[in-house]
Amino acid sequence: MTSWLLTKLHNGYTMISAREGDYHFSYFIWFENVNGDPEVAQRPYRADCTAPPPDYSRATSTSRYFMHKCFPNDVSRAVHCNELFMMHVGLVNTQYIAGHCRQLAAKNS
């Protein structure tokens, strides 16, 4: 499931949610400025199907890849890339998952 979610990310999705067997998987990626406020990308992320997916074995390379794609003019490093991957028991409803995501994202700031 992780591989599938990361493939979807490489194809241009920034929020993915899927149920597989007894579990519900969610993945989110977003950007914040140094004050913790959401930041809109300078350039929308467009999947580059000719390029291999970024190296997900190292978190820093993933963040750098998306920062380079979405904020090519951010030389001051004032924008940060955040990622959240969650796995819940499949019985949990999507409203709970969305609320849990908001809570975890708020703690990250």
DSSP file (Angstrom, degrees, kcal/mol; ACC not computed):
  #  RESIDUE AA STRUCTURE BP1 BP2  ACC     N-H-->O    O-->H-N    N-H-->O    O-->H-N    TCO  KAPPA ALPHA  PHI   PSI    X-CA   Y-CA   Z-CA
    1    1 A M     >        0   0    0      0, 0.0     4,-2.7     0, 0.0     5,-0.2   0.000 360.0 360.0 360.0 -39.2    0.0    0.0    0.0
    2    2 A T  H  >  +     0   0    0      1,-0.2     4,-2.5     2,-0.2     5,-0.2   0.927 360.0  49.4 -59.3 -45.0    2.9    2.4    0.8
    3    3 A S  H  > S+     0   0    0      1,-0.2     4,-1.9     2,-0.2    -1,-0.2   0.907 111.4  49.4 -61.0 -42.5    4.3    1.8   -2.7
    4    4 A W  H  > S+     0   0    0      2,-0.2     4,-2.1     1,-0.2    -2,-0.2   0.922 111.2  49.3 -63.2 -45.2    0.9    2.5   -4.3
    5    5 A L  H  X S+     0   0    0     -4,-2.7     4,-2.0     1,-0.2    -2,-0.2   0.905 111.5  48.8 -61.8 -42.1    0.4    5.7   -2.3
    6    6 A L  H  X S+     0   0    0     -4,-2.5     4,-2.2     1,-0.2    -1,-0.2   0.832 108.3  54.3 -69.5 -30.9    3.8    7.0   -3.2
    7    7 A T  H  X S+     0   0    0     -4,-1.9     4,-1.5     2,-0.2    -1,-0.2   0.908 107.7  50.5 -65.6 -41.4    3.2    6.2   -6.9
    8    8 A K  H  <>S+     0   0    0     -4,-2.1     5,-2.1     2,-0.2    -2,-0.2   0.896 108.8  52.3 -61.8 -40.3    0.0    8.3   -6.7
    9    9 A L  H ><5S+     0   0    0     -4,-2.0     3,-1.7     1,-0.2    -2,-0.2   0.928 107.9  50.6 -60.1 -45.7    2.0   11.1   -5.1
   10   10 A H  H 3<5S+     0   0    0     -4,-2.2    38,-0.4     1,-0.3    -1,-0.2   0.796 104.5  59.5 -63.2 -28.0    4.5   10.9   -8.0
   11   11 A N  T 3<5S-     0   0    0     -4,-1.5    36,-0.3    36,-0.1    -1,-0.3   0.441 131.0 -89.6 -82.3   0.7    1.5   11.1  -10.4
   12   12 A G  T < 5S+     0   0    0     -3,-1.7     2,-0.3     1,-0.3    -3,-0.2   0.395  82.3 132.5 113.6  -3.3    0.5   14.5   -8.9
   13   13 A Y      < -     0   0    0     -5,-2.1    -1,-0.3     1,-0.1     3,-0.1  -0.621  28.9-176.5 -81.3 139.5   -1.9   13.7   -6.1
   14   14 A T  S    S+     0   0    0     -2,-0.3    15,-1.8     1,-0.3     2,-0.4   0.519  75.3  41.8-110.1 -10.8   -1.2   15.6   -2.8
   15   15 A M  E     +A   28   0A   0     13,-0.2     2,-0.4     2,-0.0    -1,-0.3  -0.985  68.0 173.4-136.9 126.2   -3.9   13.9   -0.7
   16   16 A I  E     +A   27   0A   0     11,-2.7    11,-2.8    -2,-0.4     2,-0.4  -0.995   6.7 176.0-135.5 137.3   -4.6   10.2   -1.0
   17   17 A S  E     +A   26   0A   0     -2,-0.4     2,-0.3     9,-0.2     9,-0.2  -0.985  12.1 159.0-141.9 129.9   -7.0    8.0    1.0
   18   18 A A  E     -A   25   0A   0      7,-2.7     7,-3.4    -2,-0.4     2,-0.5  -0.997  31.2-135.2-151.4 150.2   -7.6    4.3    0.4
   19   19 A R  E     +A   24   0A   0     -2,-0.3     2,-0.4     5,-0.2     5,-0.2  -0.923  21.8 177.4-109.0 132.7   -8.9    1.3    2.2
   20   20 A E  E >   -A   23   0A   0      3,-2.6     3,-1.9    -2,-0.5     2,-0.2  -0.951  59.2 -50.4-136.5 113.0   -7.1   -2.0    1.9
   21   21 A G  T 3  S-     0   0    0     -2,-0.4     0, 0.0     1,-0.3     0, 0.0  -0.414 123.5 -12.2  62.8-126.8   -8.3   -5.0    3.8
   22   22 A D  T 3  S+     0   0    0     -2,-0.2    68,-3.8    -3,-0.1    69,-0.3   0.336 124.6  75.1 -88.7   6.3   -8.7   -4.1    7.5
   23   23 A Y  E <   -AB  20  89A   0     -3,-1.9    -3,-2.6    66,-0.3     2,-0.5  -0.864  62.1-147.3-126.6 154.7   -6.9   -0.8    7.3
   24   24 A H  E     -AB  19  88A   0     64,-3.0    64,-2.8    -2,-0.3     2,-0.4  -0.986  20.7-161.1-117.8 124.0   -7.5    2.7    6.0
   25   25 A F  E     -AB  18  87A   0     -7,-3.4    -7,-2.7    -2,-0.5     2,-0.4  -0.860   9.2-178.2-109.5 140.2   -4.4    4.5    4.7
   26   26 A S  E     -AB  17  86A   0     60,-2.4    60,-3.0    -2,-0.4     2,-0.4  -0.994   5.7-173.5-137.6 143.9   -4.1    8.3    4.2
   27   27 A Y  E     +AB  16  85A   0    -11,-2.8   -11,-2.7    -2,-0.4     2,-0.4  -0.998   6.0 177.3-139.0 134.8   -1.3   10.4    2.9
   28   28 A F  E     -AB  15  84A   0     56,-2.3    56,-2.5    -2,-0.4     2,-0.4  -0.991   8.6-172.2-136.3 143.1   -1.0   14.2    2.8
   29   29 A I  E     + B   0  83A   0    -15,-1.8     2,-0.3    -2,-0.4    54,-0.2  -0.998  18.5 156.2-133.7 134.1    1.6   16.6    1.7
   30   30 A W  E     - B   0  82A   0     52,-2.2    52,-3.3    -2,-0.4     2,-0.4  -0.949  31.3-123.4-150.5 168.6    1.5   20.4    2.3
   31   31 A F  E     - B   0  81A   0      8,-0.4     8,-2.5    -2,-0.3     2,-0.3  -0.916  21.0-175.7-121.3 143.4    3.7   23.4    2.6
   32   32 A E  E     -CB  38  80A   0     48,-2.2    48,-3.5    -2,-0.4     2,-0.1  -0.967  21.0-127.7-133.9 150.9    4.1   26.0    5.4
   33   33 A N  E >   - B   0  79A   0      4,-2.5     3,-2.1    -2,-0.3    46,-0.2  -0.300  47.4 -86.1 -85.1-178.8    6.1   29.2    5.8
   34   34 A V  T 3  S+     0   0    0     44,-0.9    45,-0.1     1,-0.3    -1,-0.1   0.703 128.7  58.8 -65.1 -18.6    8.3   29.8    8.8
   35   35 A N  T 3  S-     0   0    0      2,-0.1    -1,-0.3     3,-0.0    74,-0.0   0.483 118.8-109.2 -85.9  -3.4    5.4   31.1   10.8
   36   36 A G  S <  S+     0   0    0     -3,-2.1    -2,-0.1     1,-0.3    73,-0.1   0.532  74.4 137.1  86.7   7.0    3.5   27.8   10.4
   37   37 A D        -     0   0    0      1,-0.1    -4,-2.5    72,-0.0    -1,-0.3  -0.623  64.3 -96.0 -85.1 146.2    0.9   29.3    8.0
   38   38 A P  B     -C   32   0A   0      0, 0.0     2,-0.4     0, 0.0    -6,-0.3  -0.285  39.6-150.2 -59.1 145.4   -0.1   27.4    4.9
   39   39 A E        -     0   0    0     -8,-2.5    -8,-0.4    41,-0.1     2,-0.4  -0.974   6.6-135.6-123.6 131.4    1.8   28.3    1.8
   40   40 A V        -     0   0    0     -2,-0.4   -10,-0.0     1,-0.1    -8,-0.0  -0.702  35.3-105.4 -85.0 134.9    0.5   28.1   -1.8
   41   41 A A        -     0   0    0     -2,-0.4    30,-0.2     1,-0.1    -1,-0.1  -0.283  14.4-139.4 -60.5 140.3    3.0   26.6   -4.3
   42   42 A Q  S    S+     0   0    0     28,-1.2    29,-0.2     1,-0.3    -1,-0.1   0.865  97.4  21.1 -65.1 -36.5    4.7   29.1   -6.6
   43   43 A R  S    S-     0   0    0     27,-1.9    -1,-0.3     3,-0.0     3,-0.1  -0.993  95.2-113.7-134.6 125.2    4.3   26.5   -9.3
   44   44 A P        -     0   0    0      0, 0.0     2,-0.4     0, 0.0    -4,-0.0  -0.257  39.8-103.1 -57.8 143.0    1.7   23.7   -9.1
   45   45 A Y        -     0   0    0    -33,-0.1     2,-0.5    25,-0.0    25,-0.1  -0.531  40.6-171.3 -69.3 125.8    3.2   20.3   -8.9
   46   46 A R        -     0   0    0     -2,-0.4   -34,-0.1    -3,-0.1     2,-0.1  -0.984  26.0-117.0-120.0 127.8    3.0   18.5  -12.2
   47   47 A A        -     0   0    0     -2,-0.5     2,-0.8   -36,-0.3   -36,-0.1  -0.371  17.2-148.4 -63.3 137.8    4.0   14.9  -12.4
   48   48 A D    >   -     0   0    0    -38,-0.4     3,-1.4     1,-0.1    -1,-0.1  -0.846  14.5-176.1-108.5  92.5    7.0   14.2  -14.6
   49   49 A C  T 3  S+     0   0    0     -2,-0.8    -1,-0.1     1,-0.3    -2,-0.0   0.666  79.9  59.9 -67.5 -15.4    6.2   10.7  -15.9
   50   50 A T  T 3  S+     0   0    0     -3,-0.1    -1,-0.3     2,-0.1    -2,-0.0   0.714  96.1  72.8 -83.4 -20.3    9.5   10.6  -17.7
   51   51 A A  S <  S-     0   0    0     -3,-1.4    -3,-0.1     1,-0.1     0, 0.0  -0.657  90.1-110.6 -93.7 149.4   11.5   10.9  -14.5
   52   52 A P        -     0   0    0      0, 0.0     3,-0.1     0, 0.0    -2,-0.1  -0.426  46.5 -90.2 -70.3 154.6   11.8    8.2  -11.9
   53   53 A P        -     0   0    0      0, 0.0     3,-0.1     0, 0.0   -46,-0.1  -0.252  54.5 -89.9 -59.3 153.5   10.0    8.8   -8.6
   54   54 A P        -     0   0    0      0, 0.0     2,-1.1     0, 0.0     8,-0.1  -0.196  50.6 -89.3 -61.1 160.6   12.0   10.5   -5.9
   55   55 A D    >   -     0   0    0      1,-0.2     3,-1.1    -3,-0.1     7,-0.3  -0.616  43.1-175.7 -76.4 101.9   14.1    8.3   -3.6
   56   56 A Y  T 3   +     0   0    0     -2,-1.1    -1,-0.2     1,-0.2     3,-0.1   0.459  69.6  81.6 -81.2   0.1   11.6    7.7   -0.8
   57   57 A S  T 3  S+     0   0    0      1,-0.2     2,-0.5     2,-0.0    -1,-0.2   0.683  94.8  48.6 -77.1 -15.4   14.2    5.8    1.3
   58   58 A R  S X> S-     0   0    0     -3,-1.1     4,-1.3     1,-0.1     3,-0.6  -0.969  72.3-155.9-126.7 117.3   15.5    9.2    2.5
   59   59 A A  H 3> S+     0   0    0     -2,-0.5     4,-2.3     1,-0.2     5,-0.2   0.849  92.5  58.2 -60.3 -36.8   13.0   11.7    3.8
   60   60 A T  H 3> S+     0   0    0      1,-0.2     4,-2.4     2,-0.2    -1,-0.2   0.869 103.6  51.9 -65.9 -34.3   15.2   14.7    3.1
   61   61 A S  H <> S+     0   0    0     -3,-0.6     4,-2.2     2,-0.2    -1,-0.2   0.866 108.5  52.0 -69.8 -33.6   15.4   13.8   -0.6
   62   62 A T  H  X S+     0   0    0     -4,-1.3     4,-2.1    -7,-0.3     5,-0.2   0.949 111.9  45.4 -64.5 -49.1   11.6   13.6   -0.9
   63   63 A S  H  X S+     0   0    0     -4,-2.3     4,-2.6     1,-0.2     5,-0.2   0.925 113.4  49.5 -60.9 -45.5   11.2   17.1    0.7
   64   64 A R  H  X S+     0   0    0     -4,-2.4     4,-2.6     1,-0.2    -1,-0.2   0.895 108.5  54.4 -60.8 -39.9   13.9   18.6   -1.5
   65   65 A Y  H  X S+     0   0    0     -4,-2.2     4,-2.0     1,-0.2    -1,-0.2   0.941 113.2  40.9 -59.5 -49.8   12.3   17.1   -4.6
   66   66 A F  H  X S+     0   0    0     -4,-2.1     4,-2.8     2,-0.2     5,-0.4   0.857 113.6  53.1 -70.9 -34.7    8.9   18.6   -3.9
   67   67 A M  H  X S+     0   0    0     -4,-2.6     4,-2.5    -5,-0.2     7,-0.2   0.923 110.5  48.2 -63.5 -42.9   10.4   21.9   -2.8
   68   68 A H  H  < S+     0   0    0     -4,-2.6    -2,-0.2    -5,-0.2    -1,-0.2   0.899 116.3  43.7 -63.5 -41.0   12.4   22.1   -6.0
   69   69 A K  H  < S+     0   0    0     -4,-2.0    -2,-0.2    -5,-0.2    -1,-0.2   0.908 126.0  29.4 -71.3 -43.1    9.3   21.3   -8.1
   70   70 A C  H  < S+     0   0    0     -4,-2.8   -27,-1.9     1,-0.2   -28,-1.2   0.709 130.3  31.8 -95.3 -22.7    6.8   23.6   -6.3
   71   71 A F    ><  +     0   0    0     -4,-2.5     3,-1.5    -5,-0.4    -1,-0.2  -0.509  61.4 156.6-133.7  65.7    9.1   26.4   -5.0
   72   72 A P  T 3  S+     0   0    0      0, 0.0    -1,-0.1     0, 0.0    -4,-0.1   0.734  78.1  49.9 -66.0 -20.1   11.9   26.9   -7.5
   73   73 A N  T 3  S+     0   0    0     -3,-0.1     2,-1.8     1,-0.1     3,-0.3   0.355  78.0 107.6 -99.3   5.5   12.4   30.5   -6.4
   74   74 A D    X   +     0   0    0     -3,-1.5     3,-0.5    -7,-0.2     5,-0.1  -0.561  29.3 150.0 -86.1  78.6   12.6   29.8   -2.7
   75   75 A V  T 3   +     0   0    0     -2,-1.8    -1,-0.2     1,-0.2    -2,-0.0   0.713  66.8  62.0 -81.3 -20.1   16.3   30.4   -2.2
   76   76 A S  T 3  S-     0   0    0     -3,-0.3    -1,-0.2     1,-0.0    -2,-0.1   0.558 101.5-130.0 -83.0  -6.8   15.8   31.6    1.4
   77   77 A R    <   +     0   0    0     -3,-0.5    -2,-0.1     1,-0.1    -3,-0.0   0.864  59.7 143.6  59.7  38.5   14.4   28.2    2.5
   78   78 A A        +     0   0    0    -45,-0.0   -44,-0.9     2,-0.0     2,-0.4   0.541  52.7  70.5 -83.7  -7.8   11.4   30.1    4.1
   79   79 A V  E     -B   33   0A   0    -46,-0.2     2,-0.4    -5,-0.1   -46,-0.2  -0.905  67.7-157.9-114.3 139.5    9.0   27.3    3.1
   80   80 A H  E     -B   32   0A   0    -48,-3.5   -48,-2.2    -2,-0.4     2,-0.5  -0.909  11.8-135.4-118.2 144.4    8.9   23.9    4.6
   81   81 A C  E     -B   31   0A   0     -2,-0.4     2,-0.4   -50,-0.2   -50,-0.2  -0.858  21.8-166.5 -99.0 126.6    7.4   20.7    3.2
   82   82 A N  E     -B   30   0A   0    -52,-3.3   -52,-2.2    -2,-0.5     2,-0.4  -0.924   4.7-172.2-115.7 140.3    5.3   18.5    5.5
   83   83 A E  E     -B   29   0A   0     -2,-0.4     2,-0.4   -54,-0.2   -54,-0.2  -0.977   3.1-171.5-129.5 144.2    4.2   15.0    4.9
   84   84 A L  E     -B   28   0A   0    -56,-2.5   -56,-2.3    -2,-0.4     2,-0.5  -0.970   2.6-176.3-139.2 121.8    1.8   12.8    6.9
   85   85 A F  E     -B   27   0A   0     -2,-0.4     2,-0.3   -58,-0.2   -58,-0.2  -0.978  14.0-178.6-117.7 122.3    1.2    9.1    6.4
   86   86 A M  E     -B   26   0A   0    -60,-3.0   -60,-2.4    -2,-0.5     2,-0.4  -0.910  16.9-165.9-125.6 150.1   -1.5    7.5    8.6
   87   87 A M  E     +B   25   0A   0     -2,-0.3     2,-0.3   -62,-0.2   -62,-0.2  -0.987  15.6 175.9-134.1 123.5   -2.9    4.1    9.0
   88   88 A H  E     -B   24   0A   0    -64,-2.8   -64,-3.0    -2,-0.4     2,-0.2  -0.851  41.5 -91.8-122.2 158.2   -6.1    3.4   10.8
   89   89 A V  E >   -B   23   0A   0     -2,-0.3     3,-2.2   -66,-0.2   -66,-0.3  -0.517  44.1-117.6 -64.4 138.2   -8.2    0.4   11.5
   90   90 A G  T 3  S+     0   0    0    -68,-3.8   -67,-0.2     1,-0.3    -1,-0.1   0.640 108.1  70.0 -58.8 -18.0  -10.8    0.2    8.6
   91   91 A L  T 3  S+     0   0    0    -69,-0.3    -1,-0.3     2,-0.1     2,-0.2   0.677  76.3 100.3 -73.9 -16.6  -13.8    0.6   11.0
   92   92 A V  S <  S-     0   0    0     -3,-2.2     2,-0.1     1,-0.1    -4,-0.1  -0.498  76.9-124.0 -72.2 135.3  -12.8    4.2   11.7
   93   93 A N     >  -     0   0    0     -2,-0.2     4,-1.7     1,-0.1     3,-0.4  -0.385  18.1-113.2 -81.0 161.7  -14.9    6.6    9.7
   94   94 A T  H  > S+     0   0    0      1,-0.2     4,-2.5     2,-0.2     5,-0.2   0.782 113.6  61.0 -67.1 -28.4  -13.4    9.2    7.3
   95   95 A Q  H  > S+     0   0    0      2,-0.2     4,-2.2     1,-0.2    -1,-0.2   0.905 105.9  47.8 -64.5 -39.6  -14.6   12.2    9.5
   96   96 A Y  H  > S+     0   0    0     -3,-0.4     4,-2.8     2,-0.2    -2,-0.2   0.919 111.2  50.9 -64.6 -43.3  -12.5   10.8   12.4
   97   97 A I  H  X S+     0   0    0     -4,-1.7     4,-2.4     2,-0.2    -2,-0.2   0.916 110.0  49.4 -62.0 -43.4   -9.5   10.4   10.1
   98   98 A A  H  X S+     0   0    0     -4,-2.5     4,-2.1     2,-0.2    -1,-0.2   0.913 113.0  47.2 -62.6 -42.7   -9.8   13.9    8.8
   99   99 A G  H  X S+     0   0    0     -4,-2.2     4,-2.3     2,-0.2    -2,-0.2   0.902 111.1  51.2 -64.3 -41.3  -10.0   15.3   12.3
  100  100 A H  H  X S+     0   0    0     -4,-2.8     4,-2.6     1,-0.2     5,-0.2   0.899 108.4  52.5 -62.6 -41.3   -7.0   13.1   13.4
  101  101 A C  H  X S+     0   0    0     -4,-2.4     4,-2.8     1,-0.2     5,-0.2   0.930 108.9  49.5 -59.8 -46.4   -5.0   14.5   10.5
  102  102 A R  H  X S+     0   0    0     -4,-2.1     4,-2.2     1,-0.2    -2,-0.2   0.910 111.3  49.7 -60.2 -42.3   -5.8   18.1   11.5
  103  103 A Q  H  X S+     0   0    0     -4,-2.3     4,-1.6     2,-0.2    -2,-0.2   0.928 113.4  44.9 -63.0 -45.9   -4.7   17.4   15.1
  104  104 A L  H  X S+     0   0    0     -4,-2.6     4,-1.3     1,-0.2    -2,-0.2   0.899 112.6  51.3 -66.4 -40.5   -1.4   15.8   14.0
  105  105 A A  H  X S+     0   0    0     -4,-2.8     4,-1.0     1,-0.2    -1,-0.2   0.891 108.4  52.5 -63.9 -38.5   -0.7   18.5   11.5
  106  106 A A  H  < S+     0   0    0     -4,-2.2     3,-0.4     1,-0.2    -1,-0.2   0.859 107.2  52.1 -65.3 -35.7   -1.3   21.2   14.2
  107  107 A K  H  < S+     0   0    0     -4,-1.6    -1,-0.2     1,-0.2    -2,-0.2   0.783 103.6  59.1 -70.4 -26.4    1.2   19.4   16.6
  108  108 A N  H  <        0   0    0     -4,-1.3    -1,-0.2     1,-0.2    -2,-0.2   0.795 360.0 360.0 -71.1 -28.5    3.8   19.5   13.8
  109  109 A S     <        0   0    0     -4,-1.0    -1,-0.2    -3,-0.4    -2,-0.2   0.486 360.0 360.0 -70.8 360.0    3.7   23.3   13.6
